[in-house]
Amino acid sequence: MNNLTVALCGVLLAWGGIFAPTGAAQEQQPQTAAEAPAAPATPAAAEHPALVFARKDLVRWTAQVEVAAKGLADRQAQLDAVMKGIADAKAAQQAADKAVTDAAAALTAAEQAKAAAEKAFAEAVEKKKTADAAKADADAKVPPAEAAVKPATDAKGAADAAAGAVQAQLKIAQERVALLEKGPIKPDPAGARLLNTATHDRPYLACRFDAQGTQLFAGAQDNNLHRWDIIGGPTLHQPGHSSWVGTLQLIPQLNQAVAGGLEGKLTWWSDLDTTPKVVRAIPAHKGYLRAVAVSPDGTLVATGGNDTMVRVWSAADGSLVKELPGHERHVYNVAFHPSGKYLVSGDLVGVLKQWEVGSWNHVRDLDAKVLWKYDAGFQADVGGIRAIDFSPDGKLLAVGGITEVSNAFAGVGIPAVVLFDFEMGKQLRVMKPKENFQGSVYGLRFHPTEPFLVAAGGGNGGAL
């Protein structure tokens, strides 16, 4: 027998036990509530085993029904998913059908466009051939036309450049006239402005204006004497040295310039000639000729050089007047007193020597060693009397150079001017720029009528 048969038999037995009559049972007449006697309290009877079994079996089948219901729901969900997949596939099929139709239409349009493009390309090729032929013809006509136009173009360009230069000079002249028509100009250092620029392809080493202030002479790192006409005349560059021209002065009484070169040669130039030329040249020093000065009356020329000598020459014929030994180091600068009675020379270590003109006696030494330093690291002297000038009345002497040197090799220091009371031989002060521009003072001049002086110098650049 299988389990189902056993279960059914159990149920039947249970029902049979429930409904079978008992022998002790007797039929009684119903009684009313009032007549019925109170029943004695009895304990609850235990459930019949068949009922217990039936209830358990009901629970078991109820659980199986729930499992079956859940499985049915899962199968329904799977069926729904399959139906959705079928619907999606059919939609994709319809989209693919449409895409195929659209692609076929696009292919037809592309084939039509391709045919049109091929036709247009063929037409363009023919047009290009025609254009190439026309260009070749035009190219052949251009060179003759250019040959005819170029001379006129060059002439116009030259005329434009000349006109521009003339206009610039006209403007400068107009500004100068307008300024001077207002009356005498009182020099004011604070009002200094750039009027003109004289350019050269080499650094300048010295420059001087003539007495009229219309021409500028210069020496540079080449072998030439340079002259610029400030009013706008020609610029001249005349050879005359075999080394750099580092110093020059003018002799207005002779209409000449005198220049010194680093090869030690001293030259006289006819400075007012249309083309200046060397009038005289003499070997003045062994090694660098560092400085040139002209006496106020224009009769004497003094020079100093690396051979530690100061020499005085006749301005008229270049003959040696006097040799003045006494410096122990290179002589960097010389200057005549405005009275013409004295000559002062300055050297590398800041020693200034005063000489009496005529007797050529050594009068005294002045100390400007603040402009000198010995650098033990480089084992070299740095500084010296790089610039010199007297005040117009001869009461003051100024010398320029560098002080507080921190790097001798690079020339890093503070430019300075040492001012002396020349009559007393007393150092008055050491002047330094308000804004340090680094380097040395290489030139200085007292103004001829006003109480100030101007110093020029610099390291990597120039400054006033």
WOSUL-V409735 format. One record per helix or strand. SS is the DSSP state (A for helix, B for strand). FROM is the first residue (numbers start at 1). LEN is the number of residues. Records with the same first field share a line. If there is no record, write none. Layout:
BEGIN
SS=FROM-LEN + FROM-LEN
END
This chain:
BEGIN
A=3-17 + 49-133 + 189-3 + 369-3
B=204-6 + 215-6 + 224-6 + 235-5 + 245-7 + 256-6 + 265-6 + 278-6 + 289-6 + 300-6 + 310-5 + 320-5 + 331-6 + 342-6 + 351-6 + 362-6 + 372-4 + 380-4 + 387-4 + 396-12 + 412-10 + 426-7 + 440-7 + 453-6 + 462-2
END
